[in-house]
Amino acid sequence: MYNFFEQFRSTFDQITPTAIKVHENGKQVVAGTYEGIHSRIESRQQLSTTEFSQYVLSGKYNISDALTLNAMVGTAKSDARSEQYRYNMTSLDSHTYSFDFSDNANAPKTSFGYDVNDDSKYNLTDGRLRAGDTLRENDTMKLDLTYEMDDFTIVSGIAMNDRVIDYYETEIKNFDDQASADGFSTPFPYSDFGKGFDGPLDAFIVADFSKIQTQLLDTMNNGAGIQWDVRIGSSWQVQEETTAAYVEANSEFEVGDMILRANVGGRFVETTTTATGYVPTAAGVDTITISESYNNFLPALNLALDATDELVVRFNLSQSMTRPSLGSLNPENSKF
């Protein structure tokens, strides 16, 4: 992702407007000229990889003509890593910037007063280099019995699930800011930039991630290269264990010349959640672990009436439960 913008935010005391034209509606600035402006080019890169594996074993056994046993066990694992690299290139000297939307409401005429594609006019700073590793593991088991009779079918069983998310965040510290971006930029890497836009849209230089990698990152730590340091305050682990027992009955009834299909049942679920987070303190790191258990009974009734060959009338009455994402259960995360 790339952004090129003039910095108005938080720099109002450094900017002097010398000309402003307001739209006739009195709500928008159509054109303006400002002195004391700095340009900034933001370049972001994200590199993501995921390794996933899953194994499932299932089987079916007919105990009798009416009774069937179904069983399933499975395990899945996902190991994902996402690295984010962000750099800012800010113009070294302030300049006079002007824009004018008079001829095109979508693309203004602009003037910067310098060559915006000369990388010697910028510095290279604010390297924000972070990575997130997420390990997800899920083990599950299900066992049920199906009893079939002439008028109805009964299904009962148990199910267990154990899922764990282990997340930790790392960063590269002490990025060496460069007084000049000379040698660390590249032309905009996409030839179709601005295609389909209503008006001219000029491309701009951006940070060259490969050059920064080889010339700056790979030479860090006395030539040892990148060192990823754990951001302990952004790391956490959550485990959720559930055990459920359920029973349901299915049948069909004649209602006049129509067929009514009915399903009724209930599920009892026991859930235990254990969350661990870490809080940096002056003395080191405090580990916070919270464990809670709760039970839920979830009844359900479903009716479907085949009123005609093309019309089905349905009725549902049930109690359900929506679980939070495991990431939101991080005890160190105060965002709700």
C-alpha positions as CSV (number, residue, x, y, z in Angstrom):
1,M,0.0,0.0,0.0
2,Y,1.3,3.4,-0.9
3,N,0.1,7.0,0.0
4,F,1.3,10.4,-1.1
5,F,-0.1,13.3,0.8
6,E,0.6,16.9,2.0
7,Q,0.8,17.1,5.7
8,F,-1.8,19.4,7.2
9,R,-2.6,17.4,10.3
10,S,-0.8,18.5,13.4
11,T,1.2,21.1,11.5
12,F,-1.2,24.0,11.4
13,D,1.2,26.4,13.2
14,Q,3.7,25.9,10.4
15,I,1.4,26.5,7.5
16,T,0.4,29.8,6.0
17,P,-2.5,30.0,3.6
18,T,-1.9,32.6,0.9
19,A,-5.0,32.0,-1.3
20,I,-8.2,30.2,-0.7
21,K,-11.3,29.8,-3.0
22,V,-14.5,28.5,-1.4
23,H,-17.2,26.7,-3.3
24,E,-20.4,28.6,-3.8
25,N,-22.1,26.2,-1.4
26,G,-19.8,27.6,1.3
27,K,-18.9,24.2,2.6
28,Q,-15.8,23.2,0.5
29,V,-12.5,24.7,-0.5
30,V,-12.2,24.5,-4.3
31,A,-8.7,25.9,-4.6
32,G,-5.9,27.0,-2.3
33,T,-2.3,27.8,-2.0
34,Y,-0.3,27.1,1.2
35,E,3.2,27.8,2.3
36,G,5.2,25.8,4.8
37,I,3.9,22.4,3.7
38,H,5.8,19.1,3.8
39,S,5.0,16.1,1.6
40,R,5.0,12.5,2.9
41,I,5.1,9.2,1.1
42,E,4.0,6.2,3.1
43,S,5.0,2.7,1.9
44,R,3.6,-0.4,3.5
45,Q,4.3,-4.1,2.6
46,Q,2.8,-7.2,4.1
47,L,4.2,-10.7,3.7
48,S,1.9,-13.5,4.9
49,T,2.4,-17.3,5.0
50,T,0.1,-20.0,6.5
51,E,0.8,-23.7,7.0
52,F,-2.4,-25.8,7.5
53,S,-2.9,-29.5,8.3
54,Q,-6.0,-31.4,9.1
55,Y,-6.7,-35.1,9.8
56,V,-10.1,-36.7,10.2
57,L,-11.2,-40.3,11.0
58,S,-14.8,-41.2,10.8
59,G,-16.7,-44.5,10.8
60,K,-20.2,-46.0,10.9
61,Y,-21.4,-49.2,12.5
62,N,-24.8,-50.8,12.2
63,I,-25.6,-52.3,15.6
64,S,-28.9,-53.5,14.4
65,D,-31.4,-52.8,11.6
66,A,-32.7,-49.8,13.6
67,L,-29.7,-48.7,15.6
68,T,-26.6,-47.1,14.0
69,L,-23.4,-45.8,15.7
70,N,-21.5,-42.9,14.0
71,A,-18.1,-41.7,15.3
72,M,-15.7,-39.0,14.2
73,V,-12.4,-37.7,15.6
74,G,-10.3,-35.0,14.0
75,T,-7.5,-32.6,14.6
76,A,-6.4,-29.4,12.7
77,K,-3.5,-27.1,13.0
78,S,-2.8,-23.7,11.4
79,D,0.4,-21.8,11.7
80,A,0.2,-18.3,10.2
81,R,2.8,-15.5,10.1
82,S,2.3,-11.9,8.9
83,E,5.1,-9.4,8.6
84,Q,4.4,-5.7,8.1
85,Y,7.0,-3.2,6.9
86,R,6.2,0.5,6.9
87,Y,8.4,3.4,6.0
88,N,7.8,7.2,5.7
89,M,9.6,9.4,3.2
90,T,9.1,13.1,4.3
91,S,10.2,16.1,2.2
92,L,13.3,17.7,3.8
93,D,12.3,21.3,3.1
94,S,8.9,23.0,3.3
95,H,7.4,24.2,0.1
96,T,4.5,26.0,-1.4
97,Y,1.6,23.7,-2.4
98,S,-1.5,24.6,-4.4
99,F,-4.5,22.7,-5.7
100,D,-7.5,23.7,-7.9
101,F,-10.6,21.6,-8.4
102,S,-12.3,24.3,-10.6
103,D,-12.0,22.2,-13.8
104,N,-12.4,18.7,-12.4
105,A,-14.2,18.0,-9.1
106,N,-12.3,14.6,-8.8
107,A,-8.8,15.5,-9.9
108,P,-7.3,18.9,-9.1
109,K,-4.5,20.7,-10.8
110,T,-1.6,20.6,-8.4
111,S,1.7,22.4,-7.9
112,F,4.4,21.4,-5.4
113,G,7.2,23.8,-6.2
114,Y,9.8,20.9,-6.4
115,D,10.4,17.6,-8.1
116,V,8.3,15.1,-6.1
117,N,10.1,12.2,-7.7
118,D,13.6,13.2,-6.6
119,D,14.4,10.9,-3.7
120,S,17.2,13.2,-2.5
121,K,14.5,15.6,-1.5
122,Y,13.2,13.2,1.2
123,N,14.4,11.4,4.3
124,L,13.6,7.8,5.2
125,T,12.3,7.4,8.7
126,D,9.7,5.9,11.1
127,G,10.4,2.3,10.1
128,R,7.6,0.3,11.8
129,L,8.5,-3.3,11.4
130,R,6.2,-5.8,13.1
131,A,5.2,-9.4,12.8
132,G,2.4,-11.5,14.2
133,D,2.5,-15.3,14.6
134,T,-0.8,-17.1,15.2
135,L,-0.9,-20.8,16.0
136,R,-4.3,-22.4,16.0
137,E,-5.0,-26.0,17.2
138,N,-8.3,-27.7,17.2
139,D,-9.2,-31.2,18.4
140,T,-12.7,-32.6,18.1
141,M,-14.6,-35.8,18.8
142,K,-18.2,-36.7,18.1
143,L,-20.2,-39.9,18.9
144,D,-23.9,-40.4,18.2
145,L,-26.5,-43.1,18.0
146,T,-29.4,-43.0,15.5
147,Y,-32.5,-45.0,16.3
148,E,-34.9,-45.4,13.3
149,M,-38.5,-46.5,13.8
150,D,-41.5,-46.5,11.4
151,D,-42.8,-43.1,12.4
152,F,-39.8,-41.2,13.8
153,T,-36.1,-41.1,14.2
154,I,-34.2,-40.3,17.4
155,V,-30.6,-39.1,17.4
156,S,-28.5,-38.7,20.6
157,G,-24.9,-38.2,21.2
158,I,-22.0,-36.4,22.7
159,A,-19.4,-34.0,21.2
160,M,-16.2,-32.6,22.6
161,N,-14.0,-29.8,21.2
162,D,-10.7,-28.3,22.4
163,R,-9.4,-25.3,20.5
164,V,-6.4,-23.1,21.4
165,I,-5.0,-19.9,19.8
166,D,-1.5,-18.8,20.7
167,Y,-0.6,-15.4,19.4
168,Y,2.6,-13.4,19.9
169,E,3.8,-10.3,18.2
170,T,7.4,-9.3,17.5
171,E,9.1,-6.2,16.1
172,I,12.4,-5.0,14.8
173,K,13.7,-2.3,17.0
174,N,16.1,0.6,16.4
175,F,15.6,1.1,12.7
176,D,18.3,3.4,11.5
177,D,16.6,6.5,10.2
178,Q,18.2,7.9,7.0
179,A,18.7,11.6,6.5
180,S,18.2,11.1,2.8
181,A,16.1,8.6,0.9
182,D,18.6,8.7,-2.0
183,G,19.1,5.1,-3.2
184,F,16.2,3.7,-1.2
185,S,13.3,4.6,-3.6
186,T,11.8,3.1,-6.8
187,P,9.3,4.3,-9.3
188,F,5.7,3.5,-8.5
189,P,5.6,-0.3,-9.2
190,Y,2.2,-0.5,-11.0
191,S,1.9,0.7,-14.6
192,D,-1.9,0.9,-14.4
193,F,-1.9,3.4,-11.5
194,G,-4.9,5.8,-12.0
195,K,-6.5,3.7,-14.7
196,G,-10.2,4.4,-14.9
197,F,-9.9,7.5,-12.7
198,D,-11.8,10.6,-13.9
199,G,-8.8,12.9,-14.6
200,P,-5.0,12.8,-14.5
201,L,-3.4,11.0,-11.6
202,D,0.4,11.2,-11.5
203,A,2.5,8.3,-10.1
204,F,5.1,9.0,-7.5
205,I,8.2,7.3,-6.1
206,V,7.9,4.9,-3.2
207,A,10.2,3.1,-0.8
208,D,12.2,0.2,-2.4
209,F,11.7,-2.6,0.1
210,S,14.4,-4.8,-1.4
211,K,17.0,-2.1,-1.2
212,I,16.1,-1.3,2.4
213,Q,16.3,-5.0,3.2
214,T,19.7,-5.6,1.8
215,Q,21.4,-2.2,2.7
216,L,19.8,-1.5,6.1
217,L,18.0,-4.5,7.7
218,D,20.4,-7.2,6.7
219,T,23.3,-5.1,8.2
220,M,21.7,-4.5,11.5
221,N,23.1,-5.7,14.8
222,N,26.7,-5.5,13.6
223,G,26.0,-7.4,10.4
224,A,24.1,-10.2,12.1
225,G,20.9,-9.0,10.4
226,I,17.3,-8.8,11.7
227,Q,16.5,-9.6,15.2
228,W,12.8,-10.0,16.0
229,D,12.0,-8.9,19.6
230,V,8.8,-10.1,21.3
231,R,6.2,-7.5,22.1
232,I,5.1,-9.3,25.2
233,G,2.2,-6.9,25.9
234,S,0.6,-7.9,22.6
235,S,1.0,-11.6,23.1
236,W,-1.7,-13.9,24.5
237,Q,-3.1,-17.5,24.6
238,V,-6.8,-18.6,24.8
239,Q,-8.1,-22.1,25.2
240,E,-11.7,-23.1,24.9
241,E,-13.0,-26.6,25.9
242,T,-16.6,-27.6,25.2
243,T,-18.5,-30.8,26.0
244,A,-22.0,-31.2,24.7
245,A,-24.8,-33.9,25.0
246,Y,-27.7,-33.7,22.7
247,V,-30.9,-35.5,21.6
248,E,-33.3,-34.8,18.8
249,A,-36.4,-36.4,17.3
250,N,-37.6,-36.2,13.7
251,S,-40.9,-37.2,12.3
252,E,-43.5,-36.5,9.6
253,F,-47.3,-36.1,9.9
254,E,-50.1,-35.8,7.5
255,V,-52.2,-32.6,7.9
256,G,-55.0,-33.0,5.5
257,D,-53.3,-33.6,2.1
258,M,-50.2,-31.8,3.3
259,I,-47.0,-33.2,5.0
260,L,-45.7,-31.6,8.2
261,R,-42.1,-32.4,9.0
262,A,-41.1,-31.8,12.7
263,N,-37.8,-31.7,14.5
264,V,-37.5,-31.2,18.3
265,G,-34.5,-31.5,20.5
266,G,-32.1,-29.9,22.9
267,R,-28.4,-29.6,23.6
268,F,-26.6,-29.2,26.9
269,V,-23.2,-27.5,26.6
270,E,-20.5,-27.1,29.2
271,T,-17.7,-24.6,28.3
272,T,-14.5,-23.8,30.0
273,T,-12.4,-20.9,28.8
274,T,-8.8,-20.2,30.0
275,A,-7.1,-16.9,28.8
276,T,-3.6,-15.8,29.5
277,G,-2.1,-12.4,28.8
278,Y,1.0,-10.5,29.7
279,V,1.4,-7.0,31.0
280,P,4.8,-5.3,31.0
281,T,5.6,-3.6,34.4
282,A,8.5,-1.7,35.8
283,A,9.6,-4.9,37.6
284,G,9.2,-7.1,34.5
285,V,6.1,-8.9,33.2
286,D,2.9,-9.8,35.0
287,T,1.1,-12.9,33.7
288,I,-2.7,-12.7,33.9
289,T,-4.6,-16.0,33.7
290,I,-8.4,-16.1,33.9
291,S,-10.5,-19.3,33.7
292,E,-14.3,-19.4,33.7
293,S,-16.8,-22.2,33.2
294,Y,-20.5,-21.9,32.2
295,N,-23.3,-24.2,31.2
296,N,-26.1,-23.7,28.6
297,F,-29.2,-25.6,27.7
298,L,-30.3,-24.9,24.1
299,P,-33.7,-26.2,23.1
300,A,-35.0,-26.1,19.5
301,L,-38.2,-26.8,17.6
302,N,-38.5,-26.8,13.8
303,L,-41.6,-27.3,11.7
304,A,-41.9,-27.4,7.9
305,L,-45.3,-27.7,6.2
306,D,-45.3,-28.6,2.5
307,A,-48.4,-26.5,1.7
308,T,-48.1,-27.0,-2.0
309,D,-45.5,-28.5,-4.4
310,E,-43.9,-25.0,-4.6
311,L,-44.6,-23.6,-1.1
312,V,-43.1,-24.6,2.2
313,V,-44.2,-22.9,5.4
314,R,-41.6,-23.0,8.1
315,F,-41.6,-22.3,11.9
316,N,-38.6,-22.2,14.2
317,L,-38.3,-21.6,17.9
318,S,-34.9,-22.1,19.5
319,Q,-32.3,-20.7,21.8
320,S,-28.8,-20.3,20.4
321,M,-25.4,-19.1,21.6
322,T,-22.8,-17.1,19.7
323,R,-19.3,-17.4,21.0
324,P,-16.9,-14.5,21.0
325,S,-13.7,-14.8,18.9
326,L,-10.9,-16.1,20.9
327,G,-8.8,-13.0,20.2
328,S,-11.4,-10.9,22.0
329,L,-10.8,-13.0,25.2
330,N,-7.3,-11.8,25.6
331,P,-7.3,-10.6,29.3
332,E,-4.8,-7.8,28.5
333,N,-6.9,-6.4,25.7
334,S,-9.1,-3.6,27.2
335,K,-11.0,-3.0,23.9
336,F,-14.6,-4.0,24.0
